[in-house]
Amino acid sequence: MFIDRVKINIKAGKGGDGIVAFRREKYVAYGGPSGGDGGRGGNIIFEADSNKSTLLDLRFHRKVKAENGENGKTKKMHGADGKDCIVKVPVGTLIKDAESGRILADLTTNHQQEIVAKGGKGGRGNWHFRTSKNTAPQYSEMGEVGETRDVEVELKLLADVGLVGFPSVGKSTLLSVVTKAKPQIADYHFTTITPNLGVVQVPDGRSFVMADLPGLIEGASEGKGLGHQFLRHIERCRVIIHVVDMGANDGRDPLEDYRIINEELAQYAYRLIERPQIVLANKMDLEQAETNLKRFKEAYPDISIFETTTIIAEGLDPVLYKAADLLEVTPQFPLFNENEESAEGVLYKFEPEEVPFTIHNLGNHQWLVEGNEIERSFSMSKLSNEEDIMRFARKMRKMNVDQALRDAGCVNGDTVVICNVEFTFED
């Protein structure tokens, strides 16, 4: 079964908690705090594997979770880090954030790895918080929660040359003749329902990878037929071979076929129409082929046309030479937008500073405080004793939460809600 798109949920490991402990040994007076730090949570790592060809494994494994870090130990011993979870996917896989659509990883080489969800940091043990004024701190940090997100995993085949055209124009026959691939070939439309790959050996020793895609129809770029589902597989192709049935075996007009397919390529994303095209006039052994070819040349006088009959491998060598020549001078077409990170580096641009927290008046003397930094601090605070609570209160004061509440109108005795926990405001 060929599966090329899957949506999964990934969850990195939580960091281990730091602990409160004190050194108690014979003959060691005032041993002091010795609570160790928690270990780091495991990351979710995607790795490209050339031995895989589909995303079938992820189809039945929709939740991926990494190991949590271990809690700290006594004698300042660090807890073990959580084991990373490595998800192996085919070469050519693209990972996107399901909510924002941002590209998180583009795996184009064998064994390439990318961290898609980072594990949480381990919490600090109480020995980190010793000071000259507080030599025996009774608090420690909890581990940070790992990243959790829904991601879309898409397979975009790594091929140099892609075959496009209407159904039953001879694309699969061409692939079977010039490579050792064995695509299904039959006398009906949409025989090919999954992409096929083959390695082409040019007579002069050069080689490249060719992909045969299911036939396109009008409206393919909008999802009609099988086009929208499989057009993504030519996004990485640098050269396109446009196969036209010049014999008009199905009663279609070759000129109209050529126009429609190019319109679909132009309407699809990733600049498919900008890639160099080789026009292949196939089925030249049929009765109407010469007449249609003459009409085609009159309509498109500037286009070089290669006359072939793929079923008997006639006229294919010039096509292969031309494809190999174009590949030598055609660069890769990036799948990233200009405003996103690219494989070459990072685009640095001005971004407004993230607001650390926001305050909402819920009415009836109730206030809600939200913000990533606030929620992170709260999740790493145990709040199990008075020292923990006072430390968290000092954090809030340092972040100017107290003053912001006063400026918003919060008064003594009002209820402040942080992460679904209620606090009483005391001025």
C-alpha positions in Angstrom: 0.0 0.0 0.0 1.4 3.4 -1.0 0.8 6.0 1.7 2.3 9.4 1.1 0.6 11.7 3.6 -0.1 11.1 7.3 -1.1 13.4 10.2 0.3 12.3 13.6 0.6 13.7 17.1 4.1 13.9 18.6 5.0 14.5 22.2 8.6 15.0 23.4 9.6 13.8 26.9 9.1 15.8 30.1 12.2 16.8 32.0 12.9 15.1 35.3 12.2 16.9 38.5 14.9 18.3 40.7 14.8 17.1 44.3 15.2 18.5 47.8 17.9 16.5 49.7 20.6 17.2 52.2 24.0 15.6 52.8 23.9 13.6 56.0 27.1 11.8 56.7 28.9 10.9 59.8 31.7 13.4 60.6 30.4 15.8 58.0 28.8 18.7 59.9 26.5 21.1 58.0 26.6 19.0 54.9 24.2 21.4 53.1 21.8 20.8 50.2 22.6 18.0 47.8 19.5 17.5 45.7 20.4 16.6 42.1 19.0 17.9 38.8 16.4 16.1 36.7 17.4 14.6 33.3 16.4 16.1 30.0 13.3 14.8 28.3 13.8 12.8 25.1 13.5 14.6 21.7 11.3 13.5 18.7 13.8 13.0 15.8 12.8 12.3 12.2 15.4 10.4 10.2 15.5 9.8 6.4 15.9 6.1 5.6 16.5 5.0 2.0 15.2 1.5 2.9 11.7 2.9 3.3 9.4 3.9 0.4 6.0 4.8 2.1 4.6 6.2 5.3 2.7 3.0 6.0 4.3 2.6 9.5 3.0 6.0 10.6 -0.5 5.2 9.3 -1.0 2.7 12.1 1.1 4.6 14.7 -0.5 8.0 15.0 0.9 8.9 18.4 4.6 9.2 18.9 6.0 9.8 22.4 9.6 10.2 23.7 10.8 9.0 27.1 10.7 11.3 30.1 13.9 12.3 32.0 14.6 10.7 35.3 14.3 12.7 38.6 17.4 14.0 40.3 19.1 11.9 43.0 20.8 12.6 46.3 24.5 13.7 46.5 23.9 16.1 43.6 23.5 13.2 41.1 21.9 14.1 37.8 18.9 12.0 36.7 19.3 10.1 33.4 18.2 11.9 30.2 15.2 10.5 28.4 15.8 8.4 25.4 15.2 10.1 22.1 12.5 8.7 19.9 13.8 8.3 16.3 11.1 8.1 13.6 12.4 6.7 10.3 10.7 8.0 7.1 11.5 7.7 3.4 14.0 10.1 1.8 12.2 13.1 0.4 9.8 13.4 3.4 8.6 16.9 4.4 7.3 17.6 8.0 4.9 20.5 8.5 3.2 21.9 11.6 -0.4 21.0 11.2 -1.7 24.2 12.7 0.5 26.8 11.1 1.6 25.0 8.0 5.3 26.0 8.8 7.9 23.6 7.4 9.7 21.9 10.3 12.0 19.6 8.4 12.8 18.6 4.8 14.7 15.3 4.7 16.4 14.9 1.3 19.5 12.8 2.1 19.9 9.4 3.6 20.4 9.3 7.4 19.6 13.1 7.6 18.1 13.8 11.1 16.0 16.7 12.3 14.6 17.4 15.8 10.9 18.2 15.3 9.9 18.3 19.0 12.4 19.2 21.8 12.3 17.5 25.2 11.8 19.6 28.3 14.7 20.7 30.5 15.3 18.9 33.7 14.4 20.8 36.9 17.2 22.0 39.2 17.8 20.5 42.6 17.8 22.5 45.8 21.6 22.8 45.9 21.3 25.4 43.1 19.4 27.7 45.3 21.7 27.9 48.3 22.7 31.4 49.2 24.5 33.1 52.2 21.1 34.0 53.5 19.4 30.7 52.8 21.8 27.9 53.3 19.2 25.2 53.4 16.6 25.8 50.7 13.6 23.6 50.9 12.5 24.0 47.3 13.5 22.6 43.8 12.2 22.9 40.3 10.0 20.5 38.4 11.0 19.4 34.9 9.9 21.4 31.9 7.1 19.9 29.7 8.3 18.7 26.3 6.9 20.1 23.1 3.7 18.6 21.8 2.3 19.2 18.4 0.3 17.7 15.5 2.4 17.4 12.4 1.7 16.5 8.8 4.2 14.1 7.2 4.3 14.2 3.4 6.4 12.1 1.1 7.6 14.0 -2.0 9.5 11.6 -4.2 13.1 12.4 -5.0 13.2 12.2 -8.8 15.2 14.2 -11.3 12.7 13.9 -14.2 8.9 13.6 -13.9 6.5 12.3 -16.6 3.2 14.3 -16.9 0.3 14.0 -19.3 -3.3 12.8 -19.7 -4.2 9.2 -18.8 -3.2 6.5 -21.3 -0.7 8.6 -23.3 2.2 6.1 -22.7 4.0 7.4 -19.6 4.2 4.0 -17.9 5.3 2.3 -21.2 8.0 4.9 -21.5 9.2 4.2 -17.9 9.2 0.5 -18.5 11.2 0.8 -21.7 14.0 3.1 -20.4 14.3 1.7 -16.9 13.9 -1.7 -15.2 10.8 -0.5 -13.4 7.6 -2.7 -13.9 4.6 -0.4 -13.7 1.2 -1.7 -14.4 0.2 -1.2 -18.1 -3.2 -1.8 -19.4 -5.6 -0.4 -22.1 -7.8 1.7 -19.7 -7.5 5.1 -18.0 -5.8 5.5 -14.6 -3.9 2.2 -14.8 -1.3 4.0 -12.7 -2.7 4.9 -9.3 0.6 5.3 -7.4 3.9 6.9 -8.5 6.6 4.7 -9.9 10.3 5.3 -9.9 13.1 4.0 -12.2 16.8 4.7 -12.8 17.5 5.7 -16.4 20.9 4.8 -17.9 21.8 7.2 -20.8 23.9 5.5 -23.5 26.8 7.9 -22.8 27.1 6.7 -19.2 25.0 9.4 -17.4 22.0 8.4 -15.3 19.1 10.0 -13.5 15.9 9.0 -11.7 12.6 9.2 -13.5 9.1 9.3 -11.9 5.9 8.2 -13.6 2.8 9.9 -12.1 -0.8 9.0 -12.4 -2.5 10.7 -15.4 -3.7 14.3 -14.9 -7.1 15.7 -16.0 -8.5 19.2 -16.2 -8.9 20.6 -12.7 -6.1 18.4 -11.3 -4.5 21.4 -9.4 -7.8 21.8 -7.6 -8.0 18.2 -6.5 -9.9 16.5 -9.4 -9.0 13.0 -10.4 -5.7 11.8 -8.9 -3.8 15.0 -9.8 -3.8 17.0 -6.5 -3.0 13.9 -4.6 0.1 13.1 -6.6 1.2 16.4 -8.2 3.4 16.9 -5.1 5.7 14.2 -6.3 7.0 16.3 -9.1 7.7 19.3 -6.9 11.3 18.1 -6.5 11.8 17.2 -10.2 14.1 19.6 -12.1 13.0 18.5 -15.6 9.5 17.6 -16.8 8.8 15.3 -19.8 5.4 16.2 -21.2 4.0 13.1 -23.0 1.3 13.9 -25.6 -0.8 11.3 -27.4 -0.3 12.5 -31.0 -2.3 9.7 -32.4 -5.4 10.9 -30.6 -6.3 7.3 -29.8 -9.1 8.4 -27.3 -10.6 11.0 -29.5 -8.9 13.9 -27.7 -7.2 16.8 -29.3 -3.4 16.8 -28.6 -3.2 20.6 -28.8 -6.0 20.9 -26.2 -4.3 18.2 -24.0 -1.0 20.1 -24.1 -2.7 23.4 -23.1 -4.8 21.9 -20.3 -1.8 20.2 -18.6 0.3 23.3 -18.7 -2.5 25.3 -17.2 -2.7 22.8 -14.4 1.0 23.0 -13.8 0.9 26.8 -13.8 -1.9 26.8 -11.2 -0.2 24.4 -8.9 2.3 25.7 -6.3 6.1 25.5 -6.3 6.6 27.0 -9.8 6.2 23.8 -11.8 5.6 25.7 -15.0 9.1 27.3 -14.7 10.9 23.9 -15.0 12.3 23.0 -18.4 9.9 20.8 -20.4 10.6 18.2 -23.0 7.6 17.7 -25.2 7.3 14.1 -26.4 4.9 13.3 -29.3 4.0 9.7 -28.6 2.2 7.0 -30.6 3.5 8.3 -33.9 2.7 4.9 -35.5 -1.1 5.7 -35.4 -3.0 7.0 -38.5 -3.7 10.6 -37.3 -0.3 11.2 -35.7 1.4 12.9 -38.6 -1.6 15.3 -39.2 -1.9 16.1 -35.6 1.9 16.7 -35.3 1.8 19.2 -38.2 -1.1 21.1 -36.5 0.9 21.0 -33.2 4.0 22.5 -34.8 2.0 25.2 -36.5 0.4 26.1 -33.2 3.7 26.0 -31.2 6.5 26.8 -33.7 9.0 27.6 -31.0 8.8 24.3 -29.1 11.2 21.4 -29.9 9.2 18.2 -30.3 10.6 14.6 -30.0 8.7 12.1 -32.1 8.5 8.7 -30.4 6.7 5.4 -30.3 7.4 4.2 -26.8 5.9 0.7 -27.2 8.7 -0.2 -29.6 11.3 2.1 -28.0 11.6 4.2 -31.2 13.1 7.7 -31.0 13.9 7.6 -27.2 17.6 8.1 -27.2 17.4 11.8 -28.2 14.9 12.4 -25.4 17.2 10.8 -22.8 20.2 12.8 -24.0 18.2 16.0 -23.8 17.0 15.2 -20.3 20.5 14.5 -19.1 21.8 17.8 -20.7 19.0 19.8 -19.0 19.7 18.2 -15.6 23.3 19.4 -15.8 22.3 23.1 -16.0 19.1 23.2 -14.1 19.3 23.9 -10.3 17.2 22.5 -7.6 13.9 24.3 -7.0 13.4 25.0 -3.3 10.2 24.0 -1.5 10.6 26.7 1.0 9.2 30.2 0.6 11.6 33.1 0.6 10.4 34.3 4.0 11.0 30.9 5.6 14.1 29.1 6.7 15.9 27.5 3.8 18.3 24.6 3.6 21.2 27.0 3.0 20.8 29.0 6.2 18.5 31.2 8.3 16.9 34.4 7.2 17.2 36.9 10.1 14.4 39.5 10.1 12.8 41.8 12.6 10.1 40.3 14.8 8.3 42.2 17.5 9.2 41.0 21.0 6.8 38.5 22.4 4.5 39.9 25.1 5.5 38.0 28.3 2.0 37.9 29.7 -1.5 39.3 29.2 -4.1 40.2 31.8 -7.9 39.8 31.3 -10.6 41.2 33.5 -13.1 38.3 34.0 -15.4 40.6 36.1 -16.7 40.1 39.6 -13.1 40.8 41.0 -11.6 38.0 39.0 -8.5 38.3 36.8 -6.8 35.9 34.4 -3.1 36.1 33.7 -1.8 34.2 30.6 1.5 34.0 28.8 4.1 31.4 27.7 6.7 32.5 30.3 4.2 32.6 33.1 2.9 29.1 32.3 6.4 27.8 32.0 7.4 29.2 35.4 4.2 27.8 36.9 4.7 24.3 35.5 8.2 24.1 36.9 7.2 25.3 40.4 6.1 22.6 42.9 4.1 25.0 45.2 4.2 22.2 47.8 5.4 24.3 50.7 5.6 27.9 51.8 9.1 28.4 50.4 8.0 27.2 47.0 5.0 29.6 47.0 7.2 32.6 48.1 9.7 31.9 45.4 7.0 31.8 42.8 5.6 35.1 44.1 9.1 36.6 43.8 9.2 35.4 40.2 5.9 37.1 39.4 7.1 40.3 41.1 10.3 40.3 39.1 8.3 39.9 35.9 6.2 43.0 36.9 3.0 40.9 37.1 2.1 42.6 40.4 2.4 46.1 39.1 0.5 45.2 35.8 -2.4 43.9 37.9 -2.5 47.0 40.0 -2.4 49.2 36.8 -5.3 47.1 35.4 -7.4 47.8 38.5 -6.8 44.7 40.6 -7.2 45.5 44.3 -6.5 43.7 47.6 -8.6 40.5 48.0 -9.3 40.0 44.2 -8.9 36.5 42.7 -6.1 36.0 40.2 -6.2 32.8 38.0 -2.9 31.4 36.6 -3.1 28.0 34.8 -6.5 27.2 36.3 -5.2 27.8 39.9 -6.7 30.6 41.9 -4.5 33.0 44.0 -5.6 35.9 46.3 -4.1 39.2 45.4 -2.5 40.9 48.4 -1.1 44.4 47.9 
